[in-house]
Amino acid sequence: MRICFVSDQTFPSVGGEGVSTQNFSLELRKKRHVVIIITSRTKEPFLMVVEGIEIYRFFSISLPREKGHFAFVSSKKIFSILKRERIEIIQINLPTYLGWQALRGAKKLGIPVVLGFHVQVGNVLPPQLPWFLMEKAVESWFSHFYNRGDLIVVPSHFAGRIARNYTHRPIQVISNGIDLDCFSARRASLEDRMKFRESYELGRSPALLYVGRLSYEKNPGYLIEIMGSLLKKRSEVKLLMVGGGILKDKLKEKIASHGLKNAIILTGYLRGKDLLCAYLEADILILPSFYELQSIVALEAMATRNAILIGKSRENAAQELVKEGVNGYTFSLDDPQDASDKIENILGNEKLKRSMQEESYRMVQAHSLERSVSRLENIYKSLINGVPEKY
């Protein structure tokens, strides 16, 4: 097949959607499909070049709060690219200006359109503004956009329920997937792991891990409250907070004011082997997010045998990845003691901790990238051939 992916936030990836687009593209290319990408031209010190994948980049502006980029291009240019590349199917993963222009170009050429649902209203609206001023406008745009695809792909059942508020089109649940080989312990030597622990002065301490943007919707400040409670019982525990964002300086100040500089380490962004070591050296992943449509971070942690703790929020799909008391727990976002008690329960019971970690690894097998891409291939083929699946 000749496939086009459209995303403002990929190659290099920003956020879960960018990672998902990148992973699907690379895996489909391995399976000998022709894949092209339409994305942003950024000011990165390097722009990714991927053998076998043509990447078309267009002028973009940076979004506030380190949320990536917003690309601008005419539907005429996209029409020309799609026609020249003889694209058979297009997947558009964000309801942006770039996504809309790609949708228009595809419709003119009669190319089947798959729309990926990767963003919630809470990810779009600045938290400082009253929601009623913008919420209806954003939801109206979502309805306008998502009713113009042939099929909507969502990463979780929760995301499917949210998407149904905006579209009557068929919806398919396909996990963002995880490349299990990339997150295998075999990829990091004992020396790599020891160096990592030395770099962040972890010593022999048990380690909690947060990976994600340091932004309001991810609620990272709540982790400081949890640690304040936990350290009254377990003074040796460390928390690694991996990522960057608008709240970085405020978090530094809050950590210092709570006297937790030795217990909470802000690592900044980590990639490659450093990120893998962070996962491998952690005992528990903890995510206090208000909003998640799946959580690739949780999948990565499960692939590296972490127990997982996920905040209870009606807008957080990552809760679907928790079997309560089996591979982790959900926890209150109003009472830090709840999370503290559950962490203590895991760390204080080695048998339970090991059992949860192994169960996470067993559960994540159902989210393998290979499995997700195989399902996506079948959807693409049915749309190209005009033979509808039983949705």
C-alpha positions as CSV (number, residue, x, y, z in Angstrom):
1,M,0.0,0.0,0.0
2,R,0.9,3.6,-0.5
3,I,0.2,5.4,2.9
4,C,0.4,9.0,4.0
5,F,0.5,10.0,7.7
6,V,-0.2,13.7,8.6
7,S,0.9,15.1,12.0
8,D,2.3,18.4,13.1
9,Q,4.2,16.7,15.9
10,T,6.3,13.9,14.5
11,F,9.8,13.2,13.2
12,P,11.0,14.3,15.7
13,S,8.0,13.4,17.9
14,V,6.3,15.6,20.5
15,G,3.9,13.9,22.9
16,G,2.1,10.6,22.6
17,E,0.5,11.3,19.3
18,G,3.9,12.1,17.7
19,V,5.4,8.9,19.1
20,S,2.4,6.9,17.9
21,T,2.6,8.3,14.3
22,Q,6.4,7.7,14.2
23,N,6.1,4.1,15.5
24,F,3.3,3.2,13.1
25,S,5.1,4.8,10.1
26,L,8.4,2.9,10.8
27,E,6.7,-0.4,11.4
28,L,4.6,-0.1,8.2
29,R,7.8,0.7,6.3
30,K,9.4,-2.4,7.7
31,K,6.5,-4.4,6.2
32,R,7.4,-2.9,2.8
33,H,4.6,-0.4,2.4
34,V,5.4,2.9,0.9
35,V,5.0,5.6,3.6
36,I,5.2,9.3,3.4
37,I,4.9,11.9,6.2
38,I,3.5,15.4,6.1
39,T,4.6,17.4,9.1
40,S,6.1,20.6,10.5
41,R,9.4,22.2,9.7
42,T,10.9,23.0,13.1
43,K,14.0,24.8,14.5
44,E,15.4,21.6,15.9
45,P,19.2,21.4,15.7
46,F,18.6,18.3,13.5
47,L,15.6,17.1,11.6
48,M,15.1,13.4,11.3
49,V,15.9,11.7,8.0
50,V,14.5,8.2,7.8
51,E,15.7,5.8,5.1
52,G,12.8,4.7,2.9
53,I,10.3,7.4,4.2
54,E,9.8,10.7,2.3
55,I,9.1,13.5,4.8
56,Y,7.5,16.7,3.6
57,R,7.9,19.6,6.0
58,F,6.1,22.9,6.0
59,F,6.5,26.2,7.8
60,S,5.3,26.0,11.4
61,I,5.0,28.1,14.6
62,S,5.9,26.9,18.0
63,L,3.0,26.3,20.4
64,P,3.0,27.7,23.9
65,R,3.8,25.6,26.9
66,E,6.2,23.4,24.9
67,K,3.4,21.6,23.2
68,G,5.1,21.2,19.8
69,H,4.3,23.0,16.5
70,F,1.5,24.1,14.3
71,A,2.1,23.8,10.6
72,F,0.7,25.9,7.7
73,V,0.3,24.7,4.1
74,S,-2.3,25.1,1.4
75,S,-4.6,22.2,0.4
76,K,-3.3,22.8,-3.2
77,K,0.2,21.8,-2.1
78,I,-1.0,18.7,-0.3
79,F,-3.2,17.8,-3.2
80,S,-0.1,17.9,-5.4
81,I,1.9,15.7,-3.0
82,L,-0.8,13.1,-2.6
83,K,-1.3,12.9,-6.4
84,R,2.4,12.7,-7.2
85,E,3.0,10.0,-4.6
86,R,-0.1,8.1,-5.7
87,I,-1.3,7.8,-2.1
88,E,-4.0,5.1,-1.6
89,I,-4.9,5.8,2.1
90,I,-4.2,8.8,4.4
91,Q,-4.2,8.9,8.2
92,I,-4.5,12.4,9.8
93,N,-3.8,12.3,13.5
94,L,-4.6,15.9,14.7
95,P,-7.5,18.3,14.0
96,T,-5.2,21.2,13.2
97,Y,-4.9,23.5,10.2
98,L,-2.5,21.0,8.6
99,G,-4.9,18.2,9.3
100,W,-7.8,20.1,7.8
101,Q,-5.9,21.0,4.6
102,A,-4.8,17.4,4.2
103,L,-8.4,16.3,4.7
104,R,-9.5,18.7,1.9
105,G,-6.8,17.5,-0.4
106,A,-7.6,13.8,0.2
107,K,-11.3,14.3,-0.4
108,K,-10.7,16.0,-3.7
109,L,-8.7,13.0,-4.9
110,G,-11.2,10.5,-3.5
111,I,-8.6,9.0,-1.1
112,P,-10.0,7.1,1.9
113,V,-9.4,9.1,5.2
114,V,-8.6,7.6,8.6
115,L,-8.7,10.2,11.4
116,G,-6.7,9.5,14.6
117,F,-8.3,10.7,17.8
118,H,-5.4,11.8,20.0
119,V,-6.4,15.0,21.7
120,Q,-8.9,16.0,24.4
121,V,-10.5,19.4,25.0
122,G,-8.5,19.6,28.2
123,N,-5.3,19.3,26.2
124,V,-6.3,22.3,24.1
125,L,-7.7,24.9,26.5
126,P,-5.3,27.0,28.6
127,P,-6.1,26.2,32.2
128,Q,-5.8,29.9,33.2
129,L,-8.9,30.8,31.1
130,P,-12.6,30.1,32.0
131,W,-13.5,27.0,30.0
132,F,-16.9,28.3,28.9
133,L,-15.3,30.9,26.7
134,M,-13.7,28.3,24.4
135,E,-15.0,24.9,25.2
136,K,-18.0,25.1,22.9
137,A,-15.9,26.4,20.0
138,V,-13.4,23.6,20.3
139,E,-16.0,20.9,20.6
140,S,-17.8,22.4,17.5
141,W,-14.6,22.2,15.6
142,F,-14.0,18.6,16.7
143,S,-17.5,17.6,15.5
144,H,-16.9,19.4,12.1
145,F,-13.5,17.7,11.6
146,Y,-14.2,14.2,12.9
147,N,-17.4,13.8,10.9
148,R,-15.5,14.1,7.7
149,G,-13.3,11.0,7.9
150,D,-14.2,7.5,6.6
151,L,-13.2,6.0,9.9
152,I,-11.9,7.1,13.3
153,V,-9.1,5.3,15.1
154,V,-8.8,5.7,18.8
155,P,-6.1,4.3,21.2
156,S,-8.4,3.1,24.0
157,H,-12.1,2.3,24.8
158,F,-12.2,5.5,26.9
159,A,-11.0,7.5,23.9
160,G,-13.8,5.8,21.8
161,R,-16.4,7.0,24.2
162,I,-15.1,10.6,24.1
163,A,-14.8,10.5,20.3
164,R,-18.4,9.3,20.0
165,N,-19.5,12.7,21.4
166,Y,-18.1,14.3,18.2
167,T,-18.8,11.9,15.4
168,H,-21.2,9.4,14.0
169,R,-18.5,7.8,11.8
170,P,-17.3,4.2,12.5
171,I,-14.8,4.0,15.4
172,Q,-12.1,1.4,15.8
173,V,-10.0,0.9,19.0
174,I,-6.3,0.3,18.2
175,S,-3.7,0.6,20.9
176,N,-0.9,3.0,20.2
177,G,1.3,-0.1,20.7
178,I,4.7,-0.6,22.1
179,D,7.9,-1.9,20.4
180,L,8.7,-4.5,23.0
181,D,12.2,-5.1,21.7
182,C,13.1,-1.4,22.1
183,F,12.2,-1.6,25.8
184,S,13.9,-4.9,26.5
185,A,16.4,-5.1,29.4
186,R,18.8,-6.7,26.9
187,R,19.4,-3.3,25.4
188,A,21.1,-1.8,28.5
189,S,24.1,-3.5,30.1
190,L,24.6,-3.7,33.9
191,E,27.3,-1.1,33.4
192,D,24.9,1.3,31.7
193,R,22.4,0.9,34.6
194,M,25.0,1.4,37.3
195,K,26.3,4.6,35.5
196,F,22.7,5.8,35.4
197,R,22.2,5.3,39.1
198,E,25.4,7.1,39.8
199,S,24.5,10.0,37.6
200,Y,21.4,10.7,39.5
201,E,22.7,9.6,42.9
202,L,20.2,6.9,43.4
203,G,22.4,4.6,45.3
204,R,20.5,1.6,46.5
205,S,17.3,3.5,47.0
206,P,14.0,2.3,45.6
207,A,12.9,4.6,42.8
208,L,9.6,6.0,41.6
209,L,9.3,7.3,38.1
210,Y,7.3,10.0,36.3
211,V,7.7,10.5,32.6
212,G,5.9,13.3,30.7
213,R,5.5,17.0,30.2
214,L,5.8,19.2,33.2
215,S,2.5,21.0,32.4
216,Y,-0.8,21.6,34.1
217,E,-2.8,18.8,32.5
218,K,-0.2,16.3,33.7
219,N,-0.5,17.5,37.3
220,P,3.2,16.9,38.2
221,G,3.1,19.1,41.3
222,Y,0.9,16.6,43.0
223,L,3.9,14.2,43.1
224,I,5.6,16.6,45.5
225,E,2.7,16.3,47.9
226,I,2.8,12.5,47.6
227,M,6.5,12.4,48.3
228,G,6.1,14.6,51.3
229,S,3.7,12.1,52.8
230,L,5.7,9.0,51.7
231,L,9.0,10.1,53.1
232,K,7.7,10.2,56.6
233,K,7.6,6.4,56.4
234,R,10.3,5.7,53.8
235,S,13.0,8.3,53.9
236,E,15.2,6.4,51.4
237,V,12.8,6.6,48.4
238,K,13.7,8.7,45.3
239,L,11.5,10.1,42.6
240,L,12.8,10.7,39.1
241,M,10.8,13.2,37.1
242,V,11.7,12.9,33.4
243,G,10.6,15.6,31.0
244,G,10.4,19.3,30.6
245,G,7.8,22.0,30.3
246,I,6.3,25.2,31.5
247,L,6.2,24.2,35.2
248,K,9.8,23.3,35.5
249,D,10.9,26.3,37.4
250,K,7.8,26.3,39.7
251,L,8.4,22.7,40.5
252,K,12.1,23.4,41.4
253,E,10.9,26.1,43.8
254,K,8.2,23.9,45.3
255,I,10.7,21.0,45.8
256,A,13.2,23.3,47.5
257,S,10.5,24.8,49.8
258,H,9.4,21.4,50.9
259,G,13.0,20.3,51.6
260,L,12.9,17.5,49.0
261,K,15.9,18.4,46.8
262,N,17.6,15.1,47.7
263,A,14.5,13.0,47.2
264,I,13.1,14.4,43.9
265,I,15.3,14.6,40.8
266,L,14.3,16.6,37.8
267,T,16.2,14.9,35.0
268,G,15.0,17.0,32.0
269,Y,14.3,15.2,28.8
270,L,15.9,11.7,28.4
271,R,16.1,9.7,25.2
272,G,17.5,6.4,24.0
273,K,19.5,4.4,26.5
274,D,19.1,7.0,29.3
275,L,15.3,6.8,29.1
276,L,15.5,3.0,29.0
277,C,17.7,3.0,32.1
278,A,15.2,5.3,33.9
279,Y,12.5,2.7,33.3
280,L,14.7,-0.3,34.2
281,E,15.9,1.2,37.4
282,A,12.4,2.3,38.6
283,D,10.2,0.1,40.8
284,I,7.0,1.9,40.2
285,L,5.7,4.3,37.5
286,I,3.4,7.0,38.9
287,L,1.1,9.2,36.7
288,P,-1.1,11.8,38.3
289,S,-2.4,13.1,35.0
290,F,-5.9,14.7,34.6
291,Y,-6.0,13.8,30.9
292,E,-4.8,10.7,29.0
293,L,-6.3,9.0,26.0
294,Q,-4.1,5.9,26.6
295,S,-0.6,6.7,27.9
296,I,2.4,5.4,25.9
297,V,4.5,6.1,29.0
298,A,2.5,3.6,30.9
299,L,2.9,1.0,28.1
300,E,6.7,1.6,28.1
301,A,6.8,1.2,31.9
302,M,4.9,-2.0,31.7
303,A,7.2,-3.3,29.0
304,T,10.1,-2.7,31.4
305,R,8.4,-4.5,34.2
306,N,7.2,-1.6,36.4
307,A,4.2,-1.7,38.7
308,I,2.0,1.2,37.7
309,L,0.1,3.8,39.8
310,I,-2.5,5.9,37.8
311,G,-4.4,8.9,39.1
312,K,-8.2,8.5,39.3
313,S,-9.6,11.0,36.8
314,R,-12.7,10.7,34.7
315,E,-10.6,12.0,31.8
316,N,-7.7,9.6,32.2
317,A,-7.8,6.5,30.0
318,A,-4.6,5.1,31.5
319,Q,-6.8,3.6,34.2
320,E,-7.7,0.9,31.7
321,L,-4.2,-0.4,32.0
322,V,-4.5,-1.1,35.7
323,K,-5.8,-4.3,37.2
324,E,-6.4,-3.1,40.7
325,G,-4.0,-4.8,43.1
326,V,-2.7,-7.1,40.4
327,N,-0.2,-4.9,38.3
328,G,-0.7,-1.7,40.3
329,Y,-3.3,0.6,41.7
330,T,-5.3,3.7,40.9
331,F,-5.1,6.5,43.4
332,S,-6.9,9.6,44.6
333,L,-6.0,13.0,43.2
334,D,-7.5,14.7,46.2
335,D,-5.7,12.8,49.0
336,P,-1.9,12.3,48.7
337,Q,-1.9,9.8,51.5
338,D,-3.8,7.3,49.3
339,A,-1.0,7.1,46.8
340,S,1.6,7.2,49.6
341,D,-0.1,4.2,51.3
342,K,-0.2,2.2,48.1
343,I,3.4,2.9,47.3
344,E,4.3,1.8,50.8
345,N,2.3,-1.4,50.3
346,I,4.2,-2.3,47.2
347,L,7.7,-1.4,48.3
348,G,7.1,-3.1,51.7
349,N,6.2,-6.4,50.2
350,E,8.9,-7.7,47.8
351,K,6.7,-10.7,46.7
352,L,3.8,-8.4,45.8
353,K,6.1,-5.9,44.0
354,R,7.7,-8.7,41.8
355,S,4.2,-10.2,41.1
356,M,2.9,-6.8,40.0
357,Q,5.9,-6.1,37.8
358,E,5.6,-9.5,36.0
359,E,1.9,-9.0,35.6
360,S,2.5,-5.6,33.9
361,Y,4.9,-7.3,31.5
362,R,2.3,-10.0,30.8
363,M,-0.5,-7.5,30.2
364,V,1.5,-5.3,27.8
365,Q,1.9,-8.1,25.3
366,A,-1.6,-7.4,24.1
367,H,-0.4,-3.9,23.1
368,S,2.6,-4.9,21.0
369,L,3.3,-2.6,18.1
370,E,3.2,-5.5,15.6
371,R,-0.3,-6.4,16.7
372,S,-1.6,-2.8,16.4
373,V,0.0,-2.3,13.0
374,S,-1.5,-5.6,11.7
375,R,-5.0,-4.4,12.7
376,L,-4.3,-1.0,11.1
377,E,-3.2,-2.8,7.8
378,N,-6.5,-4.7,7.7
379,I,-8.5,-1.5,8.1
380,Y,-6.5,0.3,5.4
381,K,-7.0,-2.6,3.0
382,S,-10.8,-2.7,3.6
383,L,-11.1,1.0,3.0
384,I,-9.0,1.0,-0.2
385,N,-10.9,-2.0,-1.6
386,G,-14.3,-0.5,-0.6
387,V,-15.1,-3.6,1.5
388,P,-16.3,-2.4,4.9
389,E,-15.3,-4.4,8.0
390,K,-17.8,-5.2,10.7
391,Y,-17.2,-2.2,12.9
